[in-house]
Amino acid sequence: MRSGVNQRTGTWLEGFEHCVQSIGMILRTRLASRPWARDFGSRVPDLQDQNAANRFLIEFARDTVEALEADEPGFVVSEFRLDEGGRDGRFVFIIVGLFYPRGHLGDYSLTESREIAVSGQGRDLSGLEAVAA
């Protein structure tokens, strides 16, 4: 089972909660910004300061799915939808997919259907949050 330390509290995380934390880290990290891992991260931070028009929504979904396919072996996206979005700049996307508890080890025999809520406020995507829905 995958496990690790919560980045904020220092408590122990296991299973899906650890996967969700990893997804948040991937989405907040600008692609090619880590010298020792140039292919880690996403293009989501590049969308900062764009208006939340249809083009932004499509690019956000595309960039999220591409990043997770590349960097998160424990989760495969099957559905991506806008749950909340308004003039105040707050948005919530729901990502539905399959969680593979041992996917990080290359074992895809066990699957669980799961949802993740990804939210942000305003034009600053650095505060992007990913939580189990």
HELIX and SHEET records of a PDB file:
HELIX    1   1 PHE A   16  ARG A   28  1                                  13    
HELIX    2   2 VAL A   44  LEU A   47  5                                   4    
HELIX    3   3 ASN A   54  ASP A   71  1                                  18    
HELIX    4   4 GLY A  103  LEU A  105  5                                   3    
SHEET    1   A 2 SER A   3  VAL A   5  0                                        
SHEET    2   A 2 TRP A  12  GLU A  14 -1                                        
SHEET    1   B 4 PHE A  75  GLY A  85  0                                        
SHEET    2   B 4 PHE A  91  PHE A  99 -1                                        
SHEET    3   B 4 GLU A 112  GLN A 121 -1                                        
SHEET    4   B 4 ASP A 124  ALA A 132 -1                                        
END                                                                             
